[in-house]
Amino acid sequence: MGGEPNGLHHLFSFGSNGYHSDDLGHGCVLMGTVEFQHFWNALDACFESPLGRKLIYAATDAEELIITKADRFAYGRWFGRRRAEVALQHRSVIMGWGRIQTDAISHPAHDALSVGFSLAHKEHLVGRRLNVDWHQHSADAITTTFKPKDGEMTAPLPPRSPSWSGRRGTPSGTNSPEPELDVRESGFFLGEARSMFLPVDVFHHLFAVLAGRPTVAASTSGDVHVVESVDEPAVLKAIIHAACAAFERTNRPIYVQSASDWDGHFTVHFTERGWGRVEVEQSVLDGEQATLFYVESPVVPFVLGSLVGMWKRAHGKRVESTVEPYKNGWRIALSEPTVDY
């Protein structure tokens, strides 16, 4: 990728409403690879059994639903397969997943994610279901082995994710400039962080398969209360905890002296990266007992968890929060816990 222009993503849409889409028109978010790893490690620890294969297949199913509907990846019985393969390899590069080739992945953004996308591409090219095994030789090299799998090549169903997963939307308002991405040999960077674009439905497929899975008793980095009408509250709390933990692993400063100071943080951390938008409804800085944030996002629980971590860092206090659906999105109330003597 060295030497390629920053305009690699000129066909993407970056909406001022915090909704982004790739060059195929599918919703996506911009996320740091280390940020995702911290989120994933914390989320995996919240469940009684490992989730690695769940993430692989969430990536595979989300990607398959995208590429099977795009003409650029179609091919005939005798011709066009090589052209489709080249187009898929280009997609893996512009999305920042690494260079996905026939039986290898170089510079993978994340091992399980890149393997999942690789499986979707391979199944699309051979037209049958496959099992995948992989060996990670180093941080920059994975080899993959595919074996035929019984079963018809039927398309995966759209994810039936919980109501809190997020609201799908399209970029609207003034189209924001392309993010200033530094394209390098190993991928592209936003600031100092290697980053990638992830289809929104990767999260939605993952949240769907997490529904009903037993969680472990883990701290949620501050008490999180969910109103009774919300489905799968334990899974929602686990995702909020993981997103909070991922933010707490960053060194991003959060300075707020007035309620309006939050807007700049939300623009950089959420809106410009495709995570939607957050509004401040009230703030403890104005003498209120709690801070109220209103969230509209394609991946709601990640934003909610990030807000918990941001509030803790801004105020230097423990926090308790209440999450509820509100208007067309979600609202989270954050305050310092009361102490009963």
C-alpha positions in Angstrom: 0.0 0.0 0.0 3.0 2.2 0.3 2.8 5.3 -1.9 -1.0 5.0 -2.5 -2.8 8.4 -2.1 -4.8 9.4 0.9 -7.8 9.4 -1.5 -8.1 5.6 -1.3 -11.5 6.0 0.2 -12.9 8.7 -2.0 -15.9 6.6 -2.9 -16.9 6.2 0.8 -19.6 8.4 2.2 -18.9 10.2 5.5 -22.1 11.8 6.8 -22.1 14.7 9.2 -24.8 12.8 11.1 -22.2 10.2 12.2 -23.3 7.5 9.7 -20.6 6.3 7.2 -20.8 3.9 4.4 -18.2 2.1 2.2 -17.9 2.3 -1.5 -20.7 -0.3 -1.8 -23.1 1.7 0.2 -23.0 -0.5 3.3 -22.7 1.1 6.8 -19.3 1.0 8.4 -17.4 2.4 11.3 -13.8 3.4 11.7 -12.0 1.7 14.5 -8.4 1.3 15.8 -7.1 -2.2 15.6 -5.7 -2.0 19.1 -8.9 -0.5 20.3 -10.8 -3.4 18.9 -8.4 -5.9 20.5 -8.9 -4.3 23.9 -12.7 -4.4 23.4 -12.6 -8.0 22.2 -10.4 -9.2 25.1 -12.7 -7.6 27.7 -15.9 -8.9 26.0 -14.5 -12.4 25.6 -13.8 -12.5 29.4 -17.4 -11.6 30.2 -18.7 -15.0 28.9 -18.3 -18.5 30.3 -17.0 -20.0 27.0 -14.6 -18.6 24.4 -16.1 -16.5 21.7 -13.3 -16.7 19.0 -15.3 -18.8 16.5 -18.4 -16.6 17.0 -16.4 -13.5 15.9 -15.0 -15.4 12.9 -18.4 -16.4 11.7 -20.0 -13.0 12.4 -17.3 -11.5 10.1 -18.0 -14.2 7.5 -21.8 -13.8 7.5 -21.7 -10.0 7.4 -19.2 -10.0 4.6 -21.0 -12.6 2.6 -24.3 -10.7 2.7 -22.4 -7.7 1.2 -20.3 -9.3 -1.5 -23.0 -11.6 -2.9 -25.1 -8.6 -3.8 -22.4 -6.5 -5.5 -21.8 -6.8 -9.3 -18.1 -6.2 -9.0 -17.6 -9.6 -7.3 -19.9 -11.6 -9.6 -18.4 -14.1 -12.1 -19.7 -16.6 -14.6 -19.2 -20.3 -14.9 -16.2 -20.0 -17.1 -15.0 -16.4 -17.0 -14.5 -13.6 -14.5 -13.4 -15.4 -11.4 -9.9 -13.9 -11.4 -11.4 -10.5 -11.9 -13.7 -11.1 -8.9 -10.7 -12.3 -6.8 -8.7 -9.2 -7.5 -11.7 -7.0 -6.6 -12.0 -8.9 -3.3 -8.3 -8.4 -2.6 -8.7 -4.7 -3.2 -11.7 -4.6 -0.8 -9.6 -6.1 2.0 -7.0 -3.5 1.5 -9.2 -0.4 1.4 -11.2 -1.7 4.4 -7.9 -2.1 6.3 -8.2 -5.8 7.1 -4.8 -6.7 5.6 -3.9 -8.3 2.3 -6.2 -11.3 2.0 -4.8 -13.8 -0.6 -5.6 -17.3 -1.6 -4.1 -19.1 1.4 -2.5 -16.3 3.3 -3.2 -13.0 5.0 -0.4 -10.5 5.4 -0.6 -7.6 7.9 -3.9 -8.8 9.4 -5.8 -6.1 11.3 -7.0 -8.7 13.7 -6.6 -12.4 13.5 -10.1 -13.6 13.9 -11.7 -10.8 11.9 -9.3 -11.2 9.0 -9.7 -15.0 9.0 -13.5 -14.5 9.0 -13.4 -12.1 6.0 -11.0 -14.5 4.3 -13.4 -17.4 4.7 -16.3 -15.3 3.1 -14.1 -14.4 0.1 -12.9 -18.0 -0.4 -16.4 -19.5 -0.2 -17.7 -16.9 -2.6 -15.0 -17.7 -5.1 -15.3 -21.5 -4.9 -19.1 -21.5 -4.5 -19.3 -23.9 -1.6 -19.2 -24.0 2.2 -15.7 -24.5 3.7 -14.1 -25.1 7.1 -11.1 -22.9 7.8 -8.0 -23.5 10.0 -5.2 -21.0 10.3 -1.8 -20.6 11.7 -0.4 -17.2 12.8 3.3 -17.3 12.2 3.8 -13.7 13.4 1.8 -10.5 13.9 2.1 -9.9 10.1 1.5 -13.3 8.6 -1.3 -15.9 8.8 -1.6 -19.0 6.6 -5.1 -20.4 6.0 -6.3 -23.9 5.1 -9.7 -24.5 3.7 -11.5 -27.9 3.5 -14.9 -28.7 2.0 -17.8 -28.7 4.3 -21.1 -30.5 4.0 -24.1 -28.3 3.4 -25.7 -26.3 0.6 -24.4 -22.8 -0.3 -27.4 -21.0 1.1 -27.1 -17.3 2.0 -26.9 -16.4 5.7 -30.0 -14.7 7.1 -29.8 -11.0 8.2 -28.9 -10.8 11.8 -31.8 -10.8 14.3 -29.9 -8.8 16.9 -31.4 -7.4 20.1 -33.3 -4.1 20.0 -30.3 -2.2 21.5 -27.8 -3.3 18.8 -28.1 0.0 16.9 -30.2 1.8 14.3 -29.1 1.4 10.7 -29.0 4.7 8.9 -27.5 6.3 5.9 -25.0 9.3 5.6 -27.0 12.5 5.5 -26.5 16.2 6.1 -23.4 17.8 4.8 -20.9 15.2 3.6 -17.9 15.4 5.8 -14.4 15.3 4.4 -12.6 12.0 4.1 -10.7 11.2 7.3 -7.0 12.1 7.2 -5.7 8.5 6.9 -2.0 7.9 6.6 -1.7 4.9 4.2 1.3 2.7 4.8 2.6 -0.7 3.8 0.9 -2.4 6.7 -2.5 -0.6 6.4 -3.7 2.9 7.2 -3.4 4.9 10.3 -5.7 7.5 11.9 -3.3 9.7 13.9 -0.9 7.2 15.5 -3.4 4.3 15.6 -3.6 1.7 12.9 -7.3 1.6 12.0 -9.8 -0.3 9.9 -13.3 0.1 8.6 -15.7 -2.6 9.9 -19.2 -3.3 8.4 -21.8 -2.4 11.0 -23.4 -5.8 10.5 -20.3 -7.6 11.9 -21.4 -6.2 15.3 -25.0 -7.0 14.7 -24.3 -10.6 13.8 -22.1 -10.9 16.8 -24.7 -9.4 19.2 -27.3 -11.8 17.7 -25.3 -14.9 18.6 -24.4 -13.6 22.0 -28.1 -13.4 23.0 -28.8 -16.0 25.6 -25.2 -17.0 26.3 -24.3 -17.1 30.0 -22.2 -14.3 31.3 -19.8 -14.4 34.2 -20.0 -12.2 37.3 -17.7 -9.4 36.3 -17.3 -5.7 37.3 -19.0 -3.4 34.8 -16.6 -0.5 35.6 -19.4 1.2 37.4 -22.9 0.0 38.1 -25.0 -0.2 35.0 -28.8 -0.4 35.4 -31.0 -1.4 32.5 -34.7 -0.7 32.4 -36.9 -3.8 32.6 -38.3 -3.6 29.1 -34.9 -4.1 27.5 -34.1 -7.6 26.1 -30.9 -9.5 26.9 -29.8 -7.1 29.7 -26.9 -9.2 30.8 -25.4 -9.2 27.3 -26.0 -5.5 26.9 -24.1 -4.9 30.2 -21.2 -7.1 29.1 -20.8 -5.1 25.9 -21.0 -1.8 27.7 -18.4 -3.1 30.2 -16.1 -4.1 27.3 -16.4 -0.8 25.5 -15.7 1.1 28.7 -12.6 -1.1 29.3 -11.4 -0.4 25.8 -11.7 3.3 26.3 -9.9 3.1 29.7 -6.9 1.5 27.9 -6.5 4.7 25.8 -4.6 7.8 26.9 -7.1 10.2 25.3 -7.6 13.3 27.6 -11.2 14.3 28.4 -11.3 17.9 29.7 -14.8 19.5 30.2 -15.5 22.7 32.1 -18.9 23.2 30.7 -21.6 21.0 29.1 -20.7 22.3 25.6 -17.2 21.0 25.9 -18.5 17.5 25.4 -19.4 18.3 21.8 -15.8 18.4 20.5 -15.0 15.1 22.2 -18.1 13.5 20.7 -17.3 14.8 17.2 -13.8 13.3 17.2 -14.5 10.1 19.0 -17.9 9.2 17.5 -19.3 11.3 14.6 -16.1 11.6 12.5 -15.6 7.8 12.8 -19.1 6.7 11.9 -20.4 5.8 15.3 -23.4 8.1 15.2 -23.9 11.2 17.3 -24.3 12.0 21.0 -26.1 15.0 22.5 -25.9 16.4 26.0 -29.3 16.9 27.5 -28.1 17.9 30.9 -24.8 17.9 32.9 -23.6 17.8 36.4 -21.4 20.7 35.5 -24.6 22.8 35.5 -25.6 21.7 39.0 -27.7 18.7 37.9 -27.6 15.4 39.8 -26.8 13.4 36.7 -25.5 13.9 33.2 -27.9 12.8 30.5 -26.5 11.8 27.0 -28.8 11.0 24.1 -27.3 8.5 21.6 -28.2 7.7 18.0 -25.7 5.1 16.6 -25.4 2.1 14.3 -23.7 0.3 17.2 -25.3 1.6 20.4 -23.7 -0.5 23.2 -20.2 0.4 22.1 -21.0 4.1 22.3 -22.8 3.7 25.7 -19.7 1.9 27.2 -17.3 4.5 25.7 -19.5 7.3 27.4 -19.1 5.6 30.8 -15.3 5.6 30.4 -15.3 9.2 29.1 -17.4 10.4 32.0 -15.2 8.7 34.6 -12.1 10.3 33.0 -13.6 13.7 32.8 -14.8 13.9 36.3 -12.3 11.5 38.1 -15.1 9.8 40.0 -16.8 6.4 40.2 -20.0 6.3 38.2 -23.3 4.5 38.0 -25.5 4.7 35.0 -29.0 3.9 33.8 -29.7 2.9 30.2 -33.1 3.2 28.5 -34.5 3.5 25.0 -35.6 7.1 24.3 -37.1 8.8 21.2 -35.4 7.3 18.2 -32.3 6.2 20.1 -31.0 5.6 23.6 -30.4 7.7 26.7 -27.8 7.1 29.4 -27.8 8.8 32.8 -24.4 9.0 34.6 -23.8 10.2 38.1 -21.5 9.5 41.1 -22.9 6.7 43.2 -24.7 7.7 46.4 -23.2 6.4 49.6 -25.5 5.0 52.3 -24.1 5.1 55.8 
